[in-house]
Amino acid sequence: MNLEGSGAVKWRLAEVTSPLLAQQVPVVVAEDIPYFPRADRFQTLSIYLPRTPETLDLVGTAAERLPAAAPGSAVPRYHVHIHGGAWRDPLLTSASIEPTVAHAFSGPAQPITAVASLNYRVSQFPTHPSLPYDAVRDNHADPAREAVHPDHVSDVLHGLALLRSFGLTDRSYILSGHSCGACIAFQAILQAPLHHGLELPDAPCPAALVGLNGLYDLPELTDGLGDSHEQLRQEYGTLLSNAFGTERTTWAAASPARFDPADIARRIREGRAPRLIVLDQSSADMLVPMTQKERFAAHLGHVDGLRLVEGHRCSEGHAAPWERGDMIWESLQDILRILHTEA
């Protein structure tokens, strides 16, 4: 892959915040690094580092490497996140990880030494409350907002490939996703890229995958919402049609909760998928029903060699994990404790 030009983005000083922290947290950041030579505005990623004497030396230099992990480290030192937004919201971006970064880097010790957050092209959103977009109705093209599966997965795999060139290695990181970002994370790791029709290399294998308030069984988002979320049936049908096309067999093939357990088990044995998966879902989420997590968890129970852990950090509304930051950070700490014990 030609990654020419990615080094044009430089490290700079910044502050990040969480609504639960009284003060801003200083960081060193490289924002909107393109993972294509001619990337559009959403084919980018951002990397956050704690502010230390070592990272201060990077300020003003090109962002081309992740900070090296300690020699012999038995647990991952990096966190990579994929944001949600129903595959379509142009206002929900990689910057949504900043409250989590604030919690991760606010203490005296930082078990995570870098946080990377990925953007990806989004699908059309004709009814967006402030930035509606429909290519036909609006009579213009914006490829950054016309993604159709597998474009979202392709972008994330290219972003992970750039991070590999920066030093991301197998089991050196935890991969998290929120909402549709959880779906994309599992699509990118639990199946080979060819499953999605992509002739791309596998991503570096994460040490663990965590899905927060995730979408995992796409047909069930219109057929099995239940009384609690039935009012969302039409909206889900519209957004899925824009993101995946109208052919429902595509929805099923793209659903992590319908991936062949034998294929996942083989990828685990080959070191292409992690042995640890954490699923967390808020019971107060009014956008995603608990059945999404329950169906996926039941399906993963048939995967040999997989350790499935039920998370207990998500609470409140659908967006609370990324808006608050503490829930994602506490989930990461739970995973680090599990991995440390296993090591």
Secondary structure as GFF3:
##gff-version 3
##sequence-region A 1 343
A	DSSP	three_ten_helix	6	8	.	.	.	ID=ss1
A	DSSP	beta_strand	12	16	.	.	.	ID=ss2
A	DSSP	beta_strand	25	34	.	.	.	ID=ss3
A	DSSP	beta_strand	44	50	.	.	.	ID=ss4
A	DSSP	alpha_helix	53	56	.	.	.	ID=ss5
A	DSSP	beta_strand	78	82	.	.	.	ID=ss6
A	DSSP	three_ten_helix	94	97	.	.	.	ID=ss7
A	DSSP	alpha_helix	98	104	.	.	.	ID=ss8
A	DSSP	beta_strand	114	118	.	.	.	ID=ss9
A	DSSP	alpha_helix	135	138	.	.	.	ID=ss10
A	DSSP	three_ten_helix	143	145	.	.	.	ID=ss11
A	DSSP	alpha_helix	151	166	.	.	.	ID=ss12
A	DSSP	beta_strand	173	178	.	.	.	ID=ss13
A	DSSP	alpha_helix	180	190	.	.	.	ID=ss14
A	DSSP	three_ten_helix	193	196	.	.	.	ID=ss15
A	DSSP	beta_strand	208	212	.	.	.	ID=ss16
A	DSSP	alpha_helix	220	223	.	.	.	ID=ss17
A	DSSP	three_ten_helix	230	232	.	.	.	ID=ss18
A	DSSP	alpha_helix	233	244	.	.	.	ID=ss19
A	DSSP	alpha_helix	248	253	.	.	.	ID=ss20
A	DSSP	three_ten_helix	256	258	.	.	.	ID=ss21
A	DSSP	alpha_helix	261	269	.	.	.	ID=ss22
A	DSSP	beta_strand	276	280	.	.	.	ID=ss23
A	DSSP	alpha_helix	290	300	.	.	.	ID=ss24
A	DSSP	beta_strand	307	310	.	.	.	ID=ss25
A	DSSP	alpha_helix	320	324	.	.	.	ID=ss26
A	DSSP	alpha_helix	326	342	.	.	.	ID=ss27
###
